[in-house]
Amino acid sequence: MNLERILSSIYLLPDKSLQLFRQDITEIYLPKGHILLHAGMIENSIYLIKKGIVRAYADTEDREVTFWFGREGDAVVSMKSYVAGERGYENIELLEDCELYMIESRKLKELYISDIHIANWGRRFIEQELIKAEERLIALQFKTATQRYTDLLLNNPYLIQRVQLSHIASYLGITQASLSRIRAEII
């Protein structure tokens, strides 16, 4: 997915603003299995996924808990680092070889000051991320595992083909055995 399409999916930028944005973007390529963000670190960059899929997870005493997947067009950011300048709690693992657009948080915040359109892009970006987090929280609190899996099939069918079932089970908050039962019931 090209940069202009990713950026405009968040907020449509005039050409001049888009060119300013492009000046501070670097394109990088990283292999499957690479840990892009590390828990306990302050992350100084934001990434936009050009190609590939990633997962966010946190370590507990006995397992990893996957709580987010990103794919082409999504932003990868440690919100705690970006907003508060504090150490993040998440690890971001690349589940496929990835092509990413990268911008330093400091540079992006400078662009917010110098260009109102980019500032509006940033506001819209954070609003969209807040809605996603709210929807995820509501699903975990009020929907059954079967409902969450059905929603995943309807809204993100690509995950079934591209992500290990163990990660999907973790994301749904269930065991892999429970996921197998749910899948058998639905079929």
KEDO-361661 format. One line per 2 residues: their letters; for each residue x, y, z of N, C-alpha, C. Coordinates in Angstrom, 2 decimals. Layout:
% residues N
a> X Y Z X Y Z X Y Z | ...;
This chain:
% residues 187
mn> 0.86 -1.17 0.00 0.00 0.00 0.00 0.91 1.23 0.00 | 0.64 2.15 -0.89 1.54 3.31 -0.96 1.25 4.33 0.15;
le> 2.22 5.18 0.39 2.16 6.13 1.50 0.97 7.07 1.39 | 0.72 7.61 0.20 -0.38 8.56 0.03 -1.72 7.92 0.39;
ri> -1.88 6.67 0.00 -3.14 5.98 0.31 -3.30 5.76 1.82 | -2.21 5.39 2.48 -2.28 5.19 3.94 -2.61 6.50 4.63;
ls> -1.89 7.56 4.27 -2.11 8.85 4.93 -3.52 9.37 4.67 | -3.98 9.25 3.42 -5.31 9.79 3.09 -6.44 8.95 3.69;
si> -6.16 7.70 4.05 -7.19 6.91 4.71 -7.47 7.43 6.12 | -6.53 8.19 6.65 -6.71 8.79 7.97 -7.28 10.20 7.84;
yl> -6.68 10.98 6.93 -7.11 12.37 6.73 -6.51 12.84 5.41 | -7.32 13.42 4.56 -6.86 13.86 3.24 -5.99 15.11 3.38;
lp> -4.75 15.00 2.93 -3.79 16.10 3.03 -3.64 16.80 1.68 | -3.53 18.14 1.68 -3.20 18.84 0.43 -1.79 18.43 -0.04;
dk> -1.52 18.61 -1.31 -0.24 18.18 -1.88 0.97 18.77 -1.14 | 0.92 20.04 -0.79 2.04 20.68 -0.10 2.32 19.99 1.24;
sl> 1.27 19.70 1.98 1.42 19.02 3.28 1.94 17.60 3.09 | 1.44 16.94 2.07 1.89 15.58 1.77 3.39 15.56 1.45;
ql> 3.84 16.55 0.70 5.27 16.63 0.37 6.11 16.89 1.62 | 5.62 17.72 2.52 6.32 17.95 3.80 6.43 16.64 4.59;
fr> 5.34 15.93 4.65 5.29 14.65 5.36 6.32 13.68 4.76 | 6.31 13.56 3.44 7.20 12.63 2.72 8.68 12.88 3.03;
qd> 9.05 14.13 3.24 10.46 14.48 3.47 11.04 13.78 4.70 | 10.20 13.51 5.67 10.68 12.93 6.93 10.38 11.43 7.06;
it> 9.87 10.82 6.01 9.54 9.39 6.02 10.71 8.60 5.43 | 11.03 7.50 6.10 12.03 6.55 5.60 11.33 5.22 5.37;
ei> 11.66 4.57 4.27 11.09 3.25 4.00 12.10 2.20 4.46 | 11.62 1.21 5.25 12.50 0.16 5.74 11.90 -1.21 5.46;
yl> 12.78 -2.21 5.41 12.38 -3.60 5.18 12.94 -4.43 6.32 | 12.08 -5.22 6.96 12.51 -6.05 8.08 11.93 -7.46 7.94;
pk> 12.66 -8.48 8.44 12.23 -9.86 8.24 11.19 -10.33 9.26 | 10.47 -11.36 8.85 9.53 -12.05 9.74 10.27 -12.43 11.03;
gh> 9.59 -12.24 12.17 10.17 -12.58 13.46 10.87 -11.43 14.15 | 11.15 -10.36 13.42 11.82 -9.19 14.01 10.90 -8.55 15.05;
il> 11.47 -8.16 16.18 10.70 -7.43 17.20 10.93 -5.94 16.94 | 9.90 -5.28 16.48 9.98 -3.87 16.08 9.97 -2.94 17.29;
lh> 9.11 -3.22 18.25 9.04 -2.45 19.49 9.23 -3.42 20.64 | 9.92 -2.95 21.67 10.20 -3.78 22.84 9.52 -3.18 24.07;
ag> 8.86 -4.03 24.83 8.24 -3.60 26.09 9.32 -3.02 27.00 | 8.95 -2.01 27.75 9.88 -1.41 28.70 10.81 -0.38 28.09;
mi> 10.62 -0.08 26.81 11.46 0.90 26.13 10.62 2.11 25.71 | 11.26 3.26 25.59 10.59 4.42 25.01 10.84 4.36 23.51;
en> 9.78 4.28 22.75 9.87 4.19 21.30 9.82 5.59 20.70 | 10.75 5.89 19.84 10.86 7.23 19.27 10.39 7.33 17.83;
si> 9.79 6.29 17.30 9.33 6.30 15.91 7.92 5.75 15.81 | 7.27 6.13 14.72 5.97 5.62 14.35 6.15 4.95 12.99;
yl> 5.46 3.84 12.79 5.58 3.09 11.55 4.21 2.95 10.90 | 4.19 2.97 9.59 2.99 2.69 8.81 3.31 1.45 7.98;
ik> 2.40 0.49 7.97 2.67 -0.78 7.29 2.35 -0.67 5.81 | 3.39 -0.75 5.00 3.23 -0.78 3.54 2.85 -2.19 3.10;
kg> 3.55 -3.18 3.65 3.29 -4.58 3.30 3.64 -5.45 4.50 | 2.74 -6.40 4.83 3.01 -7.32 5.93 1.97 -7.26 7.02;
iv> 2.22 -8.07 8.03 1.31 -8.15 9.17 2.14 -8.25 10.45 | 1.64 -7.63 11.51 2.35 -7.60 12.79 1.37 -7.91 13.91;
ra> 1.93 -8.24 15.06 1.07 -8.41 16.24 1.70 -7.67 17.41 | 0.83 -7.19 18.29 1.26 -6.59 19.55 0.94 -7.59 20.64;
ya> 1.90 -7.78 21.54 1.66 -8.70 22.64 2.38 -8.19 23.89 | 1.90 -8.67 25.01 2.52 -8.38 26.30 2.82 -9.70 26.98;
dt> 3.90 -9.73 27.72 4.28 -10.94 28.46 3.63 -10.93 29.83 | 3.07 -12.08 30.21 2.61 -12.28 31.58 3.59 -13.27 32.21;
ed> 3.32 -13.71 33.42 4.24 -14.64 34.08 4.43 -15.94 33.32 | 3.35 -16.41 32.67 3.42 -17.74 32.05 3.15 -17.78 30.54;
re> 2.85 -16.63 29.92 2.54 -16.67 28.48 2.59 -15.27 27.87 | 2.48 -15.27 26.55 2.34 -14.02 25.81 0.86 -13.82 25.51;
vt> 0.40 -12.59 25.65 -0.99 -12.27 25.36 -1.02 -11.31 24.17 | -1.56 -11.80 23.06 -1.69 -10.98 21.85 -2.94 -10.12 22.00;
fw> -2.79 -8.81 21.79 -3.96 -7.95 21.93 -4.24 -7.07 20.72 | -3.41 -7.19 19.66 -3.65 -6.37 18.47 -2.93 -6.98 17.28;
fg> -3.54 -6.85 16.11 -2.90 -7.20 14.85 -2.94 -5.97 13.96 | -1.87 -5.78 13.21 -1.83 -4.70 12.22 -1.47 -5.27 10.87;
re> -2.00 -4.64 9.85 -1.72 -5.09 8.47 -1.54 -3.86 7.59 | -1.46 -4.10 6.30 -1.23 -3.03 5.34 -2.17 -1.85 5.62;
gd> -1.57 -0.68 5.73 -2.34 0.54 5.98 -2.43 0.94 7.43 | -2.10 0.03 8.35 -2.20 0.34 9.78 -0.94 1.03 10.29;
av> -1.11 1.78 11.35 0.01 2.42 12.04 0.46 1.54 13.19 | 1.77 1.52 13.39 2.36 0.79 14.52 2.98 1.85 15.41;
vs> 2.46 1.95 16.62 2.92 3.00 17.53 2.75 2.53 18.97 | 3.69 2.88 19.80 3.52 2.71 21.24 2.86 4.00 21.73;
mk> 1.58 3.96 22.00 0.86 5.17 22.40 1.44 5.77 23.67 | 1.86 4.92 24.59 2.41 5.43 25.84 3.69 6.23 25.58;
sy> 4.52 5.74 24.67 5.73 6.48 24.31 5.38 7.74 23.53 | 4.49 7.61 22.56 4.15 8.72 21.67 3.47 9.86 22.42;
va> 2.49 9.53 23.22 1.71 10.57 23.89 2.40 11.07 25.16 | 2.88 10.15 25.99 3.41 10.53 27.31 4.92 10.51 27.40;
ge> 5.61 10.00 26.39 7.07 9.90 26.45 7.54 8.89 27.49 | 6.69 7.91 27.77 7.01 6.89 28.78 7.28 5.55 28.12;
rg> 7.85 4.63 28.90 8.15 3.29 28.41 6.85 2.57 28.03 | 6.87 1.93 26.88 5.70 1.19 26.42 5.60 -0.16 27.11;
ye> 4.44 -0.77 27.02 4.20 -2.07 27.65 4.12 -3.19 26.62 | 4.17 -2.85 25.33 3.95 -3.84 24.30 5.21 -4.20 23.53;
ni> 5.19 -5.42 23.02 6.17 -5.88 22.04 5.41 -5.93 20.72 | 6.08 -5.55 19.64 5.49 -5.68 18.31 6.38 -6.61 17.51;
el> 5.80 -7.75 17.09 6.52 -8.76 16.33 6.02 -8.77 14.90 | 6.93 -8.86 13.94 6.55 -8.97 12.54 6.22 -10.43 12.25;
le> 5.01 -10.69 11.79 4.57 -12.05 11.50 4.84 -12.44 10.05 | 5.25 -11.48 9.25 5.66 -11.68 7.86 6.83 -10.73 7.61;
dc> 7.57 -10.96 6.53 8.53 -9.96 6.09 7.73 -8.68 5.86 | 8.25 -7.55 6.32 7.47 -6.31 6.26 8.22 -5.18 5.57;
el> 7.44 -4.38 4.87 7.90 -3.11 4.34 7.15 -2.05 5.13 | 7.90 -1.12 5.72 7.31 -0.13 6.62 7.77 1.27 6.24;
ym> 6.91 2.23 6.49 7.28 3.63 6.44 7.53 4.05 7.88 | 8.63 4.76 8.11 8.98 5.16 9.48 9.16 6.67 9.53;
ie> 8.67 7.26 10.62 8.91 8.67 10.90 9.20 8.80 12.39 | 10.16 9.63 12.71 10.46 9.88 14.12 9.33 10.68 14.74;
sr> 8.95 10.32 15.95 7.87 11.02 16.66 8.19 12.51 16.78 | 9.43 12.82 17.07 9.86 14.22 17.22 9.61 15.00 15.92;
kl> 9.96 14.39 14.79 9.76 15.04 13.49 8.27 15.25 13.21 | 7.47 14.23 13.52 6.04 14.35 13.29 5.44 15.47 14.13;
ke> 5.87 15.57 15.36 5.35 16.64 16.23 5.80 18.02 15.75 | 6.98 18.11 15.16 7.42 19.37 14.54 6.53 19.72 13.35;
ly> 6.15 18.70 12.57 5.25 18.93 11.44 3.88 19.42 11.92 | 3.42 18.91 13.05 2.14 19.37 13.60 2.19 20.88 13.85;
is> 3.31 21.36 14.34 3.46 22.79 14.66 3.53 23.63 13.38 | 4.17 23.10 12.36 4.40 23.90 11.15 3.29 23.81 10.11;
di> 2.41 22.81 10.21 1.39 22.63 9.17 0.08 22.19 9.81 | -0.94 23.03 9.69 -2.24 22.74 10.32 -2.89 21.49 9.74;
hi> -2.66 21.20 8.46 -3.25 20.02 7.84 -2.64 18.75 8.43 | -1.34 18.78 8.67 -0.69 17.62 9.28 -1.11 17.50 10.74;
an> -1.30 18.64 11.41 -1.81 18.60 12.78 -3.20 17.97 12.82 | -4.04 18.31 11.85 -5.37 17.70 11.78 -5.28 16.22 11.46;
wg> -4.32 15.84 10.62 -4.08 14.42 10.34 -3.75 13.70 11.66 | -2.87 14.29 12.46 -2.48 13.69 13.73 -3.64 13.56 14.70;
rr> -4.47 14.59 14.75 -5.66 14.53 15.62 -6.58 13.40 15.17 | -6.81 13.31 13.87 -7.70 12.27 13.35 -7.11 10.88 13.58;
fi> -5.80 10.75 13.42 -5.11 9.49 13.67 -5.36 9.01 15.10 | -5.16 9.89 16.08 -5.36 9.52 17.49 -6.83 9.20 17.76;
eq> -7.74 9.96 17.16 -9.17 9.67 17.34 -9.51 8.26 16.84 | -9.00 7.90 15.67 -9.27 6.58 15.11 -8.69 5.48 16.00;
el> -7.49 5.69 16.52 -6.87 4.70 17.40 -7.67 4.54 18.70 | -8.21 5.64 19.21 -9.04 5.59 20.41 -10.31 4.77 20.17;
ik> -10.94 4.96 19.02 -12.14 4.19 18.70 -11.82 2.70 18.60 | -10.70 2.35 17.97 -10.30 0.94 17.87 -10.09 0.33 19.26;
ae> -9.43 1.08 20.14 -9.18 0.57 21.49 -10.49 0.40 22.26 | -11.40 1.34 22.09 -12.69 1.25 22.76 -13.49 0.05 22.25;
er> -13.50 -0.17 20.94 -14.23 -1.32 20.38 -13.65 -2.63 20.89 | -12.33 -2.69 20.99 -11.67 -3.91 21.49 -12.05 -4.17 22.95;
li> -12.03 -3.14 23.77 -12.39 -3.26 25.17 -13.84 -3.72 25.33 | -14.74 -3.13 24.57 -16.15 -3.50 24.65 -16.34 -4.96 24.22;
al> -15.65 -5.38 23.16 -15.77 -6.77 22.70 -15.31 -7.73 23.78 | -14.21 -7.43 24.44 -13.70 -8.33 25.48 -14.60 -8.36 26.71;
qf> -15.24 -7.25 27.00 -16.07 -7.17 28.19 -17.49 -7.73 28.00 | -18.03 -7.59 26.77 -19.45 -7.87 26.60 -19.80 -8.94 25.58;
kt> -18.84 -9.45 24.84 -19.14 -10.46 23.84 -18.56 -11.80 24.24 | -19.23 -12.85 23.81 -18.72 -14.20 24.08 -17.55 -14.47 23.13;
at> -16.82 -15.53 23.43 -15.70 -15.92 22.57 -16.19 -16.24 21.16 | -17.32 -16.89 21.06 -17.88 -17.21 19.74 -18.24 -15.94 18.98;
qr> -18.83 -14.98 19.66 -19.15 -13.70 19.02 -17.88 -12.98 18.57 | -16.84 -13.00 19.41 -15.57 -12.35 19.05 -14.95 -13.02 17.83;
yt> -15.02 -14.37 17.78 -14.45 -15.08 16.64 -15.26 -14.79 15.37 | -16.58 -14.76 15.48 -17.43 -14.45 14.33 -17.14 -13.03 13.83;
dl> -16.99 -12.08 14.74 -16.63 -10.71 14.36 -15.29 -10.69 13.63 | -14.34 -11.46 14.12 -13.03 -11.54 13.48 -13.16 -12.07 12.06;
ll> -13.96 -13.12 11.87 -14.18 -13.67 10.53 -14.83 -12.65 9.59 | -15.77 -11.90 10.10 -16.48 -10.91 9.28 -15.62 -9.68 8.97;
nn> -14.92 -9.20 9.98 -14.20 -7.93 9.83 -12.73 -8.07 9.43 | -12.12 -9.20 9.75 -10.70 -9.40 9.48 -10.41 -10.81 8.99;
py> -11.05 -11.26 7.93 -10.88 -12.64 7.49 -9.44 -12.98 7.09 | -8.67 -11.99 6.71 -7.27 -12.20 6.34 -6.47 -12.82 7.48;
li> -6.88 -12.59 8.71 -6.11 -13.11 9.86 -6.05 -14.64 9.85 | -7.14 -15.27 9.46 -7.18 -16.74 9.48 -6.14 -17.33 8.55;
qr> -5.91 -16.69 7.41 -4.93 -17.19 6.45 -3.49 -16.79 6.80 | -3.31 -15.72 7.54 -1.97 -15.14 7.69 -1.38 -15.24 9.09;
vq> -2.17 -15.67 10.06 -1.71 -15.64 11.45 -1.89 -17.02 12.09 | -0.92 -17.42 12.91 -1.00 -18.69 13.63 -2.24 -18.71 14.52;
ls> -2.88 -19.87 14.60 -4.08 -20.00 15.43 -3.78 -19.72 16.90 | -2.57 -20.02 17.35 -2.24 -19.74 18.76 -2.31 -18.24 19.04;
hi> -1.89 -17.41 18.09 -1.98 -15.95 18.26 -3.44 -15.48 18.22 | -4.23 -16.10 17.34 -5.65 -15.73 17.26 -6.37 -16.11 18.54;
as> -6.10 -17.30 19.07 -6.72 -17.72 20.33 -6.37 -16.74 21.44 | -5.11 -16.37 21.53 -4.67 -15.42 22.55 -5.40 -14.09 22.39;
yl> -5.50 -13.62 21.16 -6.19 -12.36 20.86 -7.66 -12.42 21.30 | -8.27 -13.57 21.11 -9.67 -13.74 21.50 -9.84 -13.97 23.00;
gi> -8.74 -14.20 23.71 -8.80 -14.42 25.15 -9.22 -15.83 25.51 | -8.90 -16.81 24.65 -9.30 -18.19 24.89 -8.11 -19.11 24.61;
tq> -8.27 -20.38 24.97 -7.22 -21.36 24.68 -7.35 -21.81 23.23 | -6.30 -22.45 22.75 -6.33 -22.96 21.39 -7.37 -24.08 21.25;
as> -7.55 -24.88 22.31 -8.57 -25.94 22.30 -9.97 -25.34 22.18 | -10.22 -24.25 22.90 -11.53 -23.58 22.81 -11.75 -23.01 21.41;
ls> -10.70 -22.47 20.83 -10.81 -21.94 19.47 -11.15 -23.05 18.49 | -10.53 -24.20 18.66 -10.82 -25.35 17.79 -12.29 -25.76 17.90;
ri> -12.81 -25.78 19.13 -14.22 -26.14 19.33 -15.15 -25.12 18.65 | -14.82 -23.83 18.83 -15.64 -22.78 18.23 -15.61 -22.89 16.70;
ra> -14.44 -23.12 16.15 -14.32 -23.25 14.69 -15.12 -24.44 14.19 | -15.10 -25.55 14.91 -15.85 -26.75 14.52 -17.35 -26.48 14.57;
ei> -17.80 -25.74 15.59 -19.22 -25.42 15.72 -19.70 -24.53 14.57 | -18.86 -23.59 14.19 -19.25 -22.64 13.13 -19.29 -23.32 11.78;
i> -18.38 -24.23 11.53 -18.34 -24.95 10.26 -19.53 -25.88 10.20;
